């Protein structure tokens, strides 16, 4: 059975298509470092002292964590110091950025001076200087004009103090980060599971990383659901009248953004089933079954493929032939892709295969009227159901 967790990095790199994508991201990052951190688009050049920032974008379940693990393996092979930070594990912490710095502190076990400096930095950041100014402004948005003018005078008086403190904090952290990385072996911070945080907390962490983790020998790679972040940016900055602005906002944060595509079935997903069939010496069945799945030419998220394969694998011990595996595969796909099918199948297993049955007609109507299902998905439903009906019909004729 496949476990729904980041794939082992070495296993991931055995898949040609995935390895090529990870290699591509790795080379882009190296190109950015050679260009001294300039954005690939010169019009959006970042400051020269900024870290290289990269996002791995994808919806929930597309395999972002596995890509981060693959990139971590590449940099470890290069001899780089890395920190893999799983943000969701610290969701209950008052300040996730402080939690990240605490994790960084664990890498400094043999450097008491640096640990002391980092503890001092954490204490300084605890006052949340920048957040204080921001919250002060937000809390007075609805007061009178004279109060707003007074408020801005207060803020203007505070800005030089806060700016000085912020620059000191940046410098302190830069000095600490220099202990981890150099021109040949940069320090690599990989941040996972931002999409499992409340959007406001995810955005806050993203901004503070960009602001405080600086230097040409620092690389930050984040796995994000950019659609969730975009929606928050729209709301936070009231950008509803400018749909493209939140997308441009992320372009300013990241030097490079990689979108994980939904993928065809790969050898990674089929590995456990193939091993099971090989143990039973069913090589011919294995090859025909794999060819059938590939012939469907479906693109699903990494997590959906895992769920589909697990549904199939749960029935393998009952004895298999090619037709049975095809049937299991189609039912597993329909259950995973269409919740309405999953619900109906529990009550009308056989009736659904008869296209003239009331149950099948009711299901088809539900699928077609579901506003969350596109026309292409309705077409896919009909195609998979026709395949299933064809296999069942062939099986019955063979039995006769």
C-alpha positions, 0 to 999 in steps of 0.5 A, spaced: 500 500 500 502 507 498 502 511 504 500 518 503 506 522 505 512 525 501 515 520 497 522 518 499 527 522 495 531 517 492 525 513 490 522 520 487 528 521 483 528 514 480 522 517 476 524 520 469 519 525 468 519 527 476 527 527 476 527 532 470 522 537 473 526 537 479 533 538 475 530 543 472 528 547 478 535 546 481 538 549 474 534 555 475 536 556 482 543 555 480 542 560 474 539 565 479 545 565 484 550 566 478 546 572 476 547 575 483 539 574 485 537 578 479 530 576 477 529 572 470 525 578 468 530 584 469 524 589 470 522 585 476 529 585 479 530 584 486 535 587 491 542 584 490 542 582 498 535 578 497 535 571 498 533 566 492 526 565 493 522 560 489 515 557 490 513 550 488 505 551 487 500 546 487 493 545 489 492 540 495 495 533 494 499 535 488 505 532 491 509 539 493 512 536 499 515 530 495 518 536 490 521 539 496 524 532 499 527 531 492 530 538 492 533 537 499 536 531 497 539 535 491 542 540 495 545 535 501 548 531 495 552 538 494 554 538 501 549 544 503 546 545 510 539 545 509 533 546 514 526 542 512 521 546 516 514 543 516 510 549 518 503 546 520 507 542 526 507 549 529 500 551 528 499 552 535 505 556 536 503 564 537 508 566 532 510 561 527 516 565 525 519 564 532 518 557 532 522 557 525 528 560 528 528 556 534 529 550 529 534 554 526 537 554 533 538 547 533 543 547 527 547 551 531 548 546 537 556 546 536 556 554 536 554 557 543 556 564 540 551 564 535 546 560 539 546 566 544 546 571 538 540 568 535 536 567 542 537 575 543 534 576 536 528 572 538 527 576 544 527 582 539 523 580 534 518 578 540 516 585 540 513 585 533 515 592 531 512 592 524 506 588 526 505 593 531 505 599 526 500 595 521 495 593 527 495 601 529 493 603 522 488 598 521 485 599 528 484 606 526 481 606 519 474 608 521 476 614 525 475 622 523 480 626 519 484 629 525 485 623 528 488 620 522 493 625 521 495 625 529 496 617 528 500 618 522 504 623 526 505 618 531 507 613 526 512 617 523 515 618 529 516 611 531 518 609 524 526 611 524 526 607 531 523 601 528 527 601 522 533 601 526 531 595 530 529 592 523 535 593 520 539 591 526 535 584 526 536 583 519 544 584 520 544 579 526 540 574 522 545 575 516 551 574 520 548 567 523 546 565 516 553 566 514 555 560 518 551 555 514 552 557 507 557 560 502 558 561 495 559 554 493 554 551 498 548 555 500 544 555 506 537 552 503 531 553 507 525 549 505 518 550 508 512 545 507 505 545 508 504 553 508 497 551 505 495 547 512 495 554 515 490 559 516 491 563 510 493 570 514 498 566 518 501 563 512 502 570 508 505 573 515 510 567 515 512 568 507 513 576 508 517 575 514 521 570 511 522 574 505 524 580 509 529 577 514 532 571 511 537 575 506 544 574 503 546 571 496 548 565 499 541 563 502 536 559 498 528 559 500 524 554 497 516 554 499 511 549 497 504 554 497 497 553 494 498 560 490 490 560 489 489 560 497 495 566 498 492 570 492 485 570 495 488 572 502 492 578 498 485 580 495 482 581 501 487 583 505 489 589 501 482 590 498 484 588 491 478 586 488 477 591 483 484 589 480 484 581 479 491 581 476 494 584 482 495 579 487 498 574 482 503 580 481 504 581 488 507 574 488 511 575 482 515 580 487 516 576 492 519 570 488 524 570 483 521 563 480 515 560 481 514 552 479 507 550 478 506 542 479 502 539 473 497 534 474 500 528 472 499 521 468 500 515 472 507 513 473 511 508 475 512 510 482 504 510 483 504 503 480 510 500 484 507 496 490 501 493 485 507 491 480 511 488 486 505 484 488 503 481 482 510 480 480 510 475 487 505 471 484 508 471 478 503 474 474 507 478 469 503 478 463 497 480 467 501 486 470 503 488 463 496 488 460 493 492 467 499 497 466 497 498 459 490 499 460 491 504 465 495 508 461 491 508 455 485 512 459 490 518 459 488 521 465 491 527 469 490 527 476 493 530 482 499 525 486 494 524 492 488 522 488 493 517 484 495 514 491 488 513 493 486 510 487 491 505 487 490 503 494 483 502 493 485 497 487 490 494 491 485 492 497 482 487 493 488 484 490 488 478 495 481 476 492 485 473 486 485 477 480 485 477 472 486 482 467 478 484 466 477 484 474 483 489 475 480 493 469 473 493 473 477 495 480 481 500 476 475 504 473 470 503 479 476 506 484 477 512 479 470 513 479 469 513 486 475 518 487 474 523 482 466 523 483 463 523 490 456 522 487 458 516 484 461 514 491 455 515 494 450 511 489 455 505 488 454 503 496 447 503 495 446 501 487 452 497 485 449 493 480 444 497 478 449 503 476 452 498 470 445 498 467 444 504 463 437 504 463 436 503 470 433 509 475 439 509 479 444 510 473 439 515 470 439 519 477 446 519 478 447 521 471 442 527 472 446 529 479 453 529 475 450 533 469 447 538 474 453 539 479 455 546 478 462 544 481 463 539 475 465 542 468 463 539 462 469 536 461 468 532 467 461 530 465 464 527 459 470 523 463 464 520 467 461 518 461 467 515 458 469 511 464 462 509 465 462 506 458 468 503 459 466 499 465 459 497 462 463 494 456 468 490 460 462 488 464 458 486 458 464 482 455 465 478 461 458 476 461 458 474 454 465 470 456 461 466 462 455 464 457 
